[in-house]
Amino acid sequence: MADRTEAPPVTPAPPAPHADPAGYLEKRTLRRGSAGPLLLTGLGVAYVVSGDYSGWNFGLAHGGFGGLAVAAALMGLMYTCMVFALAELASVLPTAGGGYGFARRALGPWGGFLTGTAILIEYVLAPAAISVFIGDYVESLHLFGLTSSWPVYLACFAVFIGIHLWGVGEALKFSFVVTGVAVAALLIFAVGAFTDFDAGRLRDIPVDHGALGATSWLPFGVLGIWASFPFGMWFFLGVEGVPLAAEETKDPARSLPKAMATSMGILLVLALGTFLAATGAGGADALKDAGNPLVAAVQSDGHATVLGRIVNYAGLAGLVASFFSLIYAGSRQLFALSRAGYLPRLLSLTSRRKAPYLGLLVPGALGFTLAAATGDGARMLNVAVFGATISYALMSLSHIVLRRREPGLERPYRTPGGVVTSVVAFVLACAALVATFLVDTAAAMIALGVYAVAAAYFALYSRHRLVASAPEEEFAALAAAEAELAHG
């Protein structure tokens, strides 16, 4: 009889994330190939375009023209560097998780969850805030005879969520058209306003001589530059959401980087033209508290003009474009986090038309409730900005970590400047995060409170119930296996 050699004991494998039964992902799929570079570029601009019409001008009250100009330039640099870094990450990990997926690969489950939650705070609060601004616009234009704004909030969420439920292709085409109207009006405004440009109006805010480094260009001193960071962000806030469309994109490795770079270029041109034309025509002092700065810039004598009317109605189109696209972004971020088990998995179910219906309806109901209950669009938007700055820092850090840890990873697109580019984005994002406390401490604390509750939920419950078959988790598992083989 042959000798029997006892097999060596098998070391038990570490516990894997929770895997659901077969068919789990079939109930959670998006419509593939619905967007190409053109629609994605339109989506990137749509996220942001409402910020050109209002909001940025409040930075004049904190930094004057010079302070806001420097802040906007630095924030433009931050977004440009971040977009280049995200374009590389999107070509490597083209999933609906976007920034959360990148951070999951680089920083682990905790990093992914904290990044995704910060993005979710931005994309749930921002539409609620913009619905308030839409209501204010409708009232100011005396449309539909409304004297209360809550029916407008309800109509916005009901109608535009309905379009998203109809299908992503139809939704992105609608967004593209509305965005085109808003961008065309901005260009018409800039041409008209520059005919009345006066450089002296750029520095007509009285100088605070008690502020460090105060001049006519920096009426509130050097600190005014830092305090203006959150308002400089309004020219670009949201463009980072383009990768959330990855699973609905034709050839995402090529389309996403191209669309992100193109949309960022368009936004830089619009920011420069709008900022200079409006401030030079209307004056920094007159615009610093204006709810509708572009109209105020071309109607400084209080009399309505043809250009003012065009801008007024186009401003409503810009708000609608941003509202509509931010709903899309929030639903996809919620979908990805839910599909992977970070949030309740029920929220990632998709309809026959491949739309994440609960991912649209639940944030929509929450957004409408917040808008109707508070009516405080500025505070909600400041909370959204706080969440955004956290996500920017973590996404930029993810690019740095992956470049260092996985230098051999196949990268169809590579960030110009490499790690130096993402380091610049990271440093500026951290500076912008601190600046939010200078502008609205209460909003920052509200965001931190929401963040703490979400982190407790993840620590105590969902991190033990992750779904191994979700794309972001599969990417992470493959990376871990490859690293183990490389060191074995």
C-alpha positions as semicolon CSV with decimal commas, in nm:
position;residue;x (nm);y (nm);z (nm)
1;M;0,000;0,000;0,000
2;A;0,138;0,341;-0,096
3;D;0,235;0,578;0,178
4;R;-0,010;0,853;0,240
5;T;0,127;1,199;0,300
6;E;-0,095;1,418;0,507
7;A;-0,188;1,737;0,325
8;P;-0,067;2,057;0,489
9;P;-0,333;2,257;0,670
10;V;-0,504;2,517;0,456
11;T;-0,486;2,872;0,585
12;P;-0,836;3,017;0,583
13;A;-0,882;3,308;0,344
14;P;-0,974;3,644;0,490
15;P;-1,347;3,711;0,489
16;A;-1,462;3,841;0,152
17;P;-1,716;4,116;0,104
18;H;-2,076;3,995;0,111
19;A;-2,175;3,850;-0,228
20;D;-2,538;3,841;-0,328
21;P;-2,713;3,561;-0,519
22;A;-2,694;3,532;-0,897
23;G;-2,893;3,798;-1,076
24;Y;-2,805;4,076;-0,831
25;L;-2,630;4,291;-1,091
26;E;-2,889;4,215;-1,359
27;K;-3,138;4,417;-1,157
28;R;-2,885;4,696;-1,125
29;T;-2,762;4,779;-1,474
30;L;-2,758;5,112;-1,658
31;R;-2,817;5,170;-2,028
32;R;-2,485;5,126;-2,206
33;G;-2,362;5,347;-2,489
34;S;-2,609;5,631;-2,435
35;A;-2,357;5,917;-2,437
36;G;-2,066;6,019;-2,655
37;P;-1,812;6,302;-2,617
38;L;-2,058;6,575;-2,727
39;L;-2,332;6,490;-2,475
40;L;-2,071;6,437;-2,203
41;T;-1,920;6,779;-2,274
42;G;-2,268;6,927;-2,250
43;L;-2,317;6,746;-1,919
44;G;-1,994;6,891;-1,779
45;V;-2,098;7,246;-1,872
46;A;-2,455;7,190;-1,753
47;Y;-2,341;7,103;-1,402
48;V;-2,180;7,444;-1,371
49;V;-2,349;7,698;-1,596
50;S;-2,591;7,835;-1,335
51;G;-2,289;7,951;-1,134
52;D;-2,207;8,202;-1,409
53;Y;-2,544;8,367;-1,365
54;S;-2,534;8,423;-0,990
55;G;-2,352;8,337;-0,670
56;W;-1,995;8,416;-0,773
57;N;-2,058;8,789;-0,724
58;F;-2,101;8,754;-0,346
59;G;-1,725;8,697;-0,338
60;L;-1,688;9,069;-0,420
61;A;-1,819;9,143;-0,071
62;H;-1,538;8,931;0,078
63;G;-1,242;9,010;-0,147
64;G;-1,334;9,289;-0,386
65;F;-1,253;9,254;-0,755
66;G;-0,885;9,175;-0,700
67;G;-0,949;8,925;-0,421
68;L;-1,217;8,741;-0,616
69;A;-1,008;8,752;-0,935
70;V;-0,712;8,584;-0,764
71;A;-0,943;8,336;-0,590
72;A;-1,120;8,248;-0,916
73;A;-0,785;8,203;-1,091
74;L;-0,659;7,969;-0,816
75;M;-0,985;7,773;-0,813
76;G;-0,970;7,751;-1,192
77;L;-0,621;7,607;-1,155
78;M;-0,744;7,361;-0,891
79;Y;-1,029;7,238;-1,110
80;T;-0,810;7,216;-1,420
81;C;-0,550;7,007;-1,236
82;M;-0,819;6,792;-1,076
83;V;-0,999;6,734;-1,406
84;F;-0,674;6,614;-1,566
85;A;-0,617;6,378;-1,272
86;L;-0,975;6,250;-1,281
87;A;-0,957;6,200;-1,657
88;E;-0,672;5,952;-1,603
89;L;-0,859;5,775;-1,322
90;A;-1,177;5,759;-1,530
91;S;-0,989;5,593;-1,816
92;V;-0,855;5,331;-1,573
93;L;-1,175;5,272;-1,372
94;P;-1,475;5,358;-1,593
95;T;-1,758;5,282;-1,348
96;A;-2,065;5,472;-1,227
97;G;-1,892;5,521;-0,892
98;G;-1,678;5,803;-1,031
99;G;-1,470;5,961;-0,755
100;Y;-1,585;5,705;-0,500
101;G;-1,457;5,424;-0,722
102;F;-1,119;5,595;-0,764
103;A;-1,082;5,645;-0,388
104;R;-1,198;5,287;-0,321
105;R;-0,912;5,154;-0,534
106;A;-0,651;5,389;-0,386
107;L;-0,759;5,440;-0,025
108;G;-0,961;5,129;0,058
109;P;-1,326;5,092;0,170
110;W;-1,310;5,378;0,420
111;G;-1,157;5,613;0,166
112;G;-1,415;5,515;-0,093
113;F;-1,705;5,561;0,146
114;L;-1,586;5,900;0,277
115;T;-1,529;6,027;-0,077
116;G;-1,862;5,897;-0,204
117;T;-2,049;6,046;0,092
118;A;-1,888;6,387;0,037
119;I;-1,987;6,375;-0,331
120;L;-2,339;6,270;-0,235
121;I;-2,372;6,565;0,006
122;E;-2,279;6,795;-0,283
123;Y;-2,517;6,641;-0,534
124;V;-2,817;6,611;-0,303
125;L;-2,790;6,959;-0,149
126;A;-2,703;7,151;-0,465
127;P;-3,027;7,064;-0,656
128;A;-3,232;7,156;-0,347
129;A;-3,055;7,493;-0,334
130;I;-3,098;7,553;-0,707
131;S;-3,470;7,472;-0,689
132;V;-3,498;7,761;-0,439
133;F;-3,318;7,990;-0,683
134;I;-3,549;7,876;-0,966
135;G;-3,847;7,960;-0,745
136;D;-3,706;8,308;-0,680
137;Y;-3,652;8,358;-1,053
138;V;-4,007;8,251;-1,139
139;E;-4,149;8,490;-0,881
140;S;-3,931;8,780;-0,995
141;L;-4,036;8,725;-1,357
142;H;-4,403;8,711;-1,247
143;L;-4,454;8,380;-1,425
144;F;-4,774;8,177;-1,374
145;G;-4,903;8,433;-1,121
146;L;-4,729;8,251;-0,834
147;T;-4,679;8,422;-0,500
148;S;-4,526;8,121;-0,325
149;S;-4,229;7,918;-0,444
150;W;-4,301;7,570;-0,310
151;P;-4,516;7,471;-0,613
152;V;-4,212;7,556;-0,829
153;Y;-3,989;7,330;-0,617
154;L;-4,240;7,048;-0,652
155;A;-4,275;7,099;-1,027
156;C;-3,897;7,102;-1,074
157;F;-3,842;6,774;-0,894
158;A;-4,149;6,603;-1,039
159;V;-4,101;6,704;-1,404
160;F;-3,725;6,669;-1,429
161;I;-3,703;6,345;-1,234
162;G;-3,974;6,218;-1,468
163;I;-3,752;6,294;-1,767
164;H;-3,464;6,107;-1,604
165;L;-3,691;5,809;-1,542
166;W;-3,782;5,813;-1,911
167;G;-3,421;5,735;-2,005
168;V;-3,066;5,862;-1,983
169;G;-3,030;5,934;-2,355
170;E;-3,339;6,153;-2,357
171;A;-3,230;6,322;-2,035
172;L;-2,884;6,412;-2,162
173;K;-3,023;6,547;-2,489
174;F;-3,269;6,768;-2,298
175;S;-2,986;6,891;-2,077
176;F;-2,767;6,963;-2,381
177;V;-3,032;7,183;-2,544
178;V;-3,108;7,384;-2,230
179;T;-2,737;7,427;-2,161
180;G;-2,682;7,551;-2,516
181;V;-2,942;7,824;-2,461
182;A;-2,778;7,930;-2,134
183;V;-2,426;7,938;-2,286
184;A;-2,541;8,135;-2,593
185;A;-2,702;8,394;-2,365
186;L;-2,380;8,427;-2,165
187;L;-2,187;8,502;-2,482
188;I;-2,448;8,758;-2,594
189;F;-2,433;8,916;-2,248
190;A;-2,053;8,943;-2,255
191;V;-2,053;9,112;-2,597
192;G;-2,321;9,359;-2,487
193;A;-2,170;9,432;-2,145
194;F;-1,819;9,492;-2,282
195;T;-1,956;9,785;-2,486
196;D;-2,013;9,962;-2,151
197;F;-1,694;9,840;-1,982
198;D;-1,514;10,083;-1,747
199;A;-1,199;9,961;-1,569
200;G;-1,259;10,212;-1,289
201;R;-1,572;10,025;-1,184
202;L;-1,368;9,716;-1,105
203;R;-1,230;9,879;-0,790
204;D;-1,512;10,102;-0,668
205;I;-1,561;9,920;-0,335
206;P;-1,449;10,137;-0,039
207;V;-1,116;10,022;0,106
208;D;-1,104;9,876;0,458
209;H;-0,781;10,041;0,573
210;G;-0,771;9,820;0,883
211;A;-0,725;9,505;0,674
212;L;-0,375;9,370;0,610
213;G;-0,256;9,464;0,262
214;A;-0,572;9,656;0,172
215;T;-0,569;9,850;-0,157
216;S;-0,831;9,961;-0,408
217;W;-0,781;9,627;-0,585
218;L;-0,788;9,434;-0,255
219;P;-1,032;9,643;-0,046
220;F;-1,054;9,374;0,226
221;G;-0,686;9,290;0,229
222;V;-0,497;8,972;0,157
223;L;-0,728;8,758;0,371
224;G;-1,011;8,855;0,135
225;I;-0,851;8,637;-0,133
226;W;-0,882;8,328;0,084
227;A;-1,237;8,415;0,193
228;S;-1,333;8,439;-0,176
229;F;-1,226;8,083;-0,258
230;P;-1,576;7,929;-0,220
231;F;-1,721;8,192;-0,455
232;G;-1,446;8,143;-0,712
233;M;-1,552;7,777;-0,711
234;W;-1,899;7,870;-0,838
235;F;-1,759;7,912;-1,189
236;F;-1,658;7,542;-1,193
237;L;-1,848;7,357;-0,918
238;G;-1,980;7,022;-1,043
239;V;-1,766;6,962;-1,353
240;E;-1,597;6,675;-1,168
241;G;-1,923;6,479;-1,204
242;V;-1,866;6,379;-1,568
243;P;-1,707;6,038;-1,477
244;L;-2,034;5,937;-1,309
245;A;-2,167;5,873;-1,661
246;A;-1,894;5,614;-1,731
247;E;-2,118;5,306;-1,750
248;E;-2,355;5,484;-1,990
249;T;-2,080;5,609;-2,220
250;K;-1,957;5,490;-2,557
251;D;-1,588;5,402;-2,528
252;P;-1,542;5,565;-2,183
253;A;-1,160;5,536;-2,180
254;R;-1,148;5,779;-2,476
255;S;-1,472;5,976;-2,441
256;L;-1,445;6,076;-2,074
257;P;-1,099;6,244;-2,083
258;K;-1,188;6,426;-2,405
259;A;-1,521;6,552;-2,272
260;M;-1,378;6,657;-1,935
261;A;-1,095;6,859;-2,091
262;T;-1,330;7,024;-2,343
263;S;-1,594;7,116;-2,086
264;M;-1,326;7,260;-1,854
265;G;-1,191;7,473;-2,138
266;I;-1,539;7,609;-2,213
267;L;-1,599;7,686;-1,845
268;L;-1,271;7,877;-1,814
269;V;-1,364;8,098;-2,111
270;L;-1,716;8,158;-1,977
271;A;-1,585;8,242;-1,630
272;L;-1,333;8,497;-1,760
273;G;-1,581;8,666;-1,996
274;T;-1,869;8,675;-1,747
275;F;-1,662;8,799;-1,453
276;L;-1,486;9,080;-1,641
277;A;-1,787;9,193;-1,845
278;A;-2,032;9,200;-1,554
279;T;-1,803;9,372;-1,304
280;G;-1,671;9,623;-1,555
281;A;-2,020;9,717;-1,673
282;G;-2,209;9,719;-1,343
283;G;-1,935;9,795;-1,092
284;A;-1,803;9,575;-0,812
285;D;-1,987;9,767;-0,538
286;A;-2,325;9,741;-0,711
287;L;-2,285;9,372;-0,788
288;K;-2,150;9,246;-0,456
289;D;-2,499;9,195;-0,307
290;A;-2,705;9,150;-0,626
291;G;-2,924;8,840;-0,647
292;N;-2,917;8,866;-1,027
293;P;-2,577;9,023;-1,105
294;L;-2,582;8,995;-1,484
295;V;-2,915;9,176;-1,510
296;A;-2,793;9,434;-1,258
297;A;-2,482;9,489;-1,470
298;V;-2,679;9,588;-1,781
299;Q;-2,958;9,772;-1,598
300;S;-2,756;9,993;-1,365
301;D;-3,005;10,277;-1,398
302;G;-3,290;10,047;-1,293
303;H;-3,458;10,055;-1,635
304;A;-3,525;9,727;-1,813
305;T;-3,329;9,662;-2,133
306;V;-3,362;9,407;-2,409
307;L;-3,030;9,251;-2,307
308;G;-3,145;9,241;-1,945
309;R;-3,461;9,052;-2,041
310;I;-3,263;8,803;-2,248
311;V;-3,024;8,741;-1,961
312;N;-3,309;8,712;-1,711
313;Y;-3,484;8,434;-1,898
314;A;-3,157;8,267;-1,994
315;G;-3,060;8,268;-1,627
316;L;-3,365;8,055;-1,562
317;A;-3,248;7,818;-1,837
318;G;-2,904;7,800;-1,674
319;L;-3,054;7,714;-1,337
320;V;-3,269;7,445;-1,497
321;A;-2,968;7,296;-1,677
322;S;-2,764;7,272;-1,358
323;F;-3,057;7,144;-1,153
324;F;-3,133;6,877;-1,410
325;S;-2,775;6,754;-1,449
326;L;-2,703;6,755;-1,074
327;I;-3,004;6,529;-1,018
328;Y;-2,847;6,292;-1,268
329;A;-2,510;6,302;-1,089
330;G;-2,662;6,245;-0,745
331;S;-2,863;5,947;-0,864
332;R;-2,557;5,779;-1,018
333;Q;-2,343;5,833;-0,709
334;L;-2,619;5,693;-0,488
335;F;-2,667;5,404;-0,731
336;A;-2,298;5,308;-0,721
337;L;-2,266;5,329;-0,341
338;S;-2,585;5,128;-0,297
339;R;-2,494;4,862;-0,556
340;A;-2,168;4,796;-0,370
341;G;-2,345;4,774;-0,033
342;Y;-2,215;5,096;0,122
343;L;-2,575;5,222;0,137
344;P;-2,898;5,016;0,145
345;R;-2,891;4,794;-0,166
346;L;-3,255;4,859;-0,247
347;L;-3,158;5,208;-0,368
348;S;-2,964;5,068;-0,667
349;L;-3,251;4,883;-0,835
350;T;-3,307;4,994;-1,194
351;S;-3,626;5,005;-1,402
352;R;-3,701;4,847;-1,739
353;R;-3,558;5,161;-1,899
354;K;-3,238;5,109;-1,696
355;A;-3,290;5,412;-1,474
356;P;-3,211;5,389;-1,098
357;Y;-3,562;5,491;-0,998
358;L;-3,515;5,488;-0,621
359;G;-3,180;5,661;-0,664
360;L;-3,376;5,941;-0,834
361;L;-3,690;5,947;-0,619
362;V;-3,536;5,928;-0,270
363;P;-3,286;6,217;-0,310
364;G;-3,557;6,410;-0,497
365;A;-3,802;6,374;-0,210
366;L;-3,531;6,478;0,036
367;G;-3,431;6,777;-0,177
368;F;-3,790;6,898;-0,214
369;T;-3,848;6,864;0,161
370;L;-3,537;7,066;0,243
371;A;-3,623;7,336;-0,010
372;A;-3,985;7,368;0,102
373;A;-3,900;7,355;0,474
374;T;-3,611;7,602;0,477
375;G;-3,617;7,809;0,157
376;D;-3,251;7,882;0,236
377;G;-3,075;7,814;-0,092
378;A;-2,754;7,992;0,006
379;R;-2,705;7,784;0,321
380;M;-2,774;7,456;0,137
381;L;-2,531;7,549;-0,137
382;N;-2,263;7,630;0,120
383;V;-2,316;7,283;0,271
384;A;-2,277;7,137;-0,079
385;V;-1,954;7,331;-0,133
386;F;-1,813;7,194;0,193
387;G;-1,885;6,837;0,081
388;A;-1,734;6,911;-0,258
389;T;-1,403;7,035;-0,117
390;I;-1,362;6,719;0,093
391;S;-1,419;6,504;-0,214
392;Y;-1,171;6,710;-0,419
393;A;-0,895;6,657;-0,166
394;L;-0,962;6,282;-0,145
395;M;-0,990;6,233;-0,523
396;S;-0,666;6,422;-0,584
397;L;-0,499;6,214;-0,313
398;S;-0,629;5,899;-0,485
399;H;-0,447;5,993;-0,805
400;I;-0,123;6,050;-0,611
401;V;-0,153;5,717;-0,427
402;L;-0,231;5,513;-0,740
403;R;0,060;5,669;-0,930
404;R;0,295;5,573;-0,646
405;R;0,148;5,233;-0,558
406;E;0,059;5,105;-0,907
407;P;0,297;5,267;-1,155
408;G;0,253;4,979;-1,401
409;L;-0,127;5,009;-1,417
410;E;-0,249;5,044;-1,776
411;R;-0,351;5,407;-1,825
412;P;-0,518;5,482;-2,163
413;Y;-0,492;5,852;-2,070
414;R;-0,215;6,002;-1,858
415;T;-0,240;6,326;-1,663
416;P;-0,013;6,602;-1,798
417;G;0,242;6,676;-1,528
418;G;0,165;6,354;-1,344
419;V;0,169;6,367;-0,965
420;V;0,272;6,735;-0,962
421;T;-0,065;6,820;-1,117
422;S;-0,266;6,628;-0,857
423;V;-0,052;6,767;-0,572
424;V;-0,146;7,120;-0,681
425;A;-0,515;7,018;-0,685
426;F;-0,482;6,857;-0,341
427;V;-0,319;7,160;-0,177
428;L;-0,571;7,405;-0,324
429;A;-0,863;7,177;-0,228
430;C;-0,744;7,171;0,133
431;A;-0,715;7,552;0,129
432;A;-1,069;7,579;-0,012
433;L;-1,199;7,343;0,257
434;V;-1,062;7,566;0,532
435;A;-1,199;7,874;0,353
436;T;-1,555;7,742;0,381
437;F;-1,533;7,800;0,757
438;L;-1,449;8,166;0,690
439;V;-1,768;8,210;0,486
440;D;-2,034;8,001;0,663
441;T;-1,927;7,815;0,975
442;A;-2,281;7,689;1,039
443;A;-2,300;7,526;0,695
444;A;-1,963;7,358;0,749
445;M;-2,077;7,221;1,086
446;I;-2,404;7,090;0,935
447;A;-2,205;6,907;0,669
448;L;-1,971;6,763;0,933
449;G;-2,275;6,641;1,130
450;V;-2,418;6,461;0,826
451;Y;-2,073;6,319;0,757
452;A;-2,041;6,187;1,113
453;V;-2,380;6,010;1,098
454;A;-2,291;5,849;0,765
455;A;-1,951;5,737;0,896
456;A;-2,116;5,576;1,201
457;Y;-2,358;5,386;0,972
458;F;-2,067;5,255;0,766
459;A;-1,852;5,165;1,067
460;L;-2,127;4,982;1,254
461;Y;-2,323;4,823;0,970
462;S;-2,256;4,849;0,598
463;R;-1,880;4,784;0,587
464;H;-1,957;4,426;0,692
465;R;-2,207;4,384;0,406
466;L;-2,023;4,494;0,093
467;V;-2,108;4,325;-0,237
468;A;-1,807;4,147;-0,388
469;S;-1,951;4,141;-0,740
470;A;-1,997;4,520;-0,764
471;P;-1,753;4,666;-1,022
472;E;-1,565;4,887;-0,776
473;E;-1,519;4,595;-0,534
474;E;-1,406;4,365;-0,816
475;F;-1,145;4,619;-0,927
476;A;-1,016;4,639;-0,571
477;A;-1,010;4,259;-0,531
478;L;-0,818;4,214;-0,855
479;A;-0,567;4,479;-0,750
480;A;-0,516;4,306;-0,416
481;A;-0,467;3,968;-0,587
482;E;-0,216;4,113;-0,835
483;A;-0,023;4,278;-0,551
484;E;-0,014;3,949;-0,361
485;L;0,122;3,764;-0,666
486;A;0,381;4,035;-0,727
487;H;0,510;4,006;-0,370
488;G;0,473;3,630;-0,354
